[in-house]
């Protein structure tokens, strides 16, 4: 099949690479950006380059779209996010090559977006369909998510397009049929509702962690216990220093805004977002309290800056808020992250009090305390003896509850986690 992929985000690069890898001919409209981004995503850049080398991925400029030199008889136009590619869509509107195409939105921005796109650009083209297929593509495991999806929610209002969409996903839907057809609005709603549910679970556990600290209870034990209940399960029950990432937070804000417009008051999701904003300040409050507000010229080591392990993405990451609050109080910050160093350097390039280092050991040298913001595997079993030797105040603030408090205390270290400050086991 002939496929055009529009966009320059992770979804676009993954879709182009994976669809080309199974034999489709793919044209991309933002190759310069795709070549320079997401190079830390496991296997992605190598796969993209292989498909490009064998000619199954080809770059097409916006000018070529406007001059109607797009691929003949284009079967699909994959849109990562509509707002980023409006100009390209306008260029294609009058092109005969897409007169029978199916436009697929991977990242919806509102409920009713697919219907709106059809009415705005292709109202007079009966054979053009617009679908919404919000694939779950997670940073750090993007190729696996696309090639072995747990579900494919395909929002389609035009029934004659079903067979063609089935053919598109056939190579990734063989072991078990995970393709479920719904309307475009239902697919868009599902995307937003899913993100809202996950965010609600996280903020709920953060509230429980706050209560656990005040009642001398270890929230990690509670997490394990309630996770045994089959009605609840183990996923997304880990309290921490807040969630980040563009997709999750942005989609929750979108739903919260729509609810507020309809109900004219604050709802559950507004509270979820407020809890998360407060949670991003939690490590700072703990550190500020530990030093009795005297943070001037204190050096704080930070391990982890990406919003989650497996990515270099620092969008809305809790670490950013912590660093901003610390430096505002005159503290010096030394931060290390496994993949996000270059983005951190660029983000804080005008802040002299922030140093980005290339190892966890360099971060703790001459530091007063250590704060952990991302649960990278290399942080889970540190050399506690070395930490005790380097940290002047011999204290760890664990924003992800990944360390073993007993081992820390055995080496003379004070340990402060999230909802488990009174651990004695």
C-alpha positions, 0 to 999 in steps of 0.5 A: 500500500502507498502511505503518507505519514505526516508529523514529526513526533514519536508516533510518526517515526514509529508508524513510518518505520513499522509500516515500511518494514512490512512492505508498504511504500511510505512517504514522510513529510518531516524527514529532517526532524524524524532523522534527528529525534528519538534516537535513544528509542531502542531500535527505532533509528536503525529500523528507520534507516534500513527502510530508507536505505532500501527505498521503502521510506521516501521523503516528500516536501510540502512543496511537492504536496502543493504541486500535486506530486504526491504519490499516486493512489495513496491508500492511507494518510497517517497524521500523528497530530492534526494541529501540527500538519494543517498546512500539509492537509490543505496541500492535499485537499485538491490532489486527486491522489488522495481522492479515495484515501483514508486519513488516520489520526493517531493522537486526537486533540479533542472529541469530534476531531475526525468528523471536523477534519472530514467536514472542513477539508473533504466534505465534497469527497465522498470516498475520503474517510477520516479515522481515529486510531489512538495507538498506545505507543510508549516511549522506551518500548515504542516498536514493541507497542506497535508491532505487538499491540495489546489492543487497537481501537479503530474509530471509523464512521465509514463502514466501507473502510473497515476491510482496508484498515484490517489490511493495514494492521494485518501484520501486527494483528495475527496471534490474537485479534485485538482490533476493535472497531468503534465510531471516531468519537468513541475512539477519541473519548476512549483515548482521553478517558484512558489517560484520565483513569491512569492519572487518577490512579496515580494521584489517588496513590499519592494522596494515600502516600501523604496520609501514610506519612501522617499515620506511620504506615509504609505505603509500599506495603499497602500498595502490595496488599491492595494490588492483590485485589483482582478488582484493582490490580498492580498497575499504576499504584506506585506513589511518587514525585508526580507524573509527567510526559506530554501525552498524559498530562495534556490529555487529562487537561483537555478532558478536565477543560471540557468537563469544566465547560459543561459543568461550570465547576471544578471536577475530579480531573481538576483535583487530579491535576492539582494533586500532581502539581503539588506532588511535583513540589513534594521533594523540594518541600522535604529538602527545604524542611530538612535544611530548615529553609537554609538552602543557600549554596547547598549542593543537591545531587539529583539522579534522574530527569526524564519523566520516566525511564527508557526515554530522554523526554523531559516534558513536564518532568517532576525534576524540572520543578524540583530544580527550579525551586531549589535554584530559586532558593540559592541551592546548587544542583548537580543532575545526572540522567541516563539519556536526557543529558543533552536536553537538560543542558539545553533547558538549563543553559542560562542557569549557572547553578545547574550542572549536568554531569555524566555519571551518578558518582559525579553527581554525589561528589561534594553534595549535601543530599541526594534526590531521586526523580526517575526510576532508572534501573541503575539507581535501584541497587546503589553502593550505599557505602559510597553514598554515605562517604560522599553525601555530607548530610548522609541523606537520600530523598527517594521520589520513586520509592525504589531504594531499600530503606533498611540498607540505607539506614544500616550504612548510616544514611537517613532515608525519606521516601514517598509515604514511607518515612517511618519504615522500620522493617 
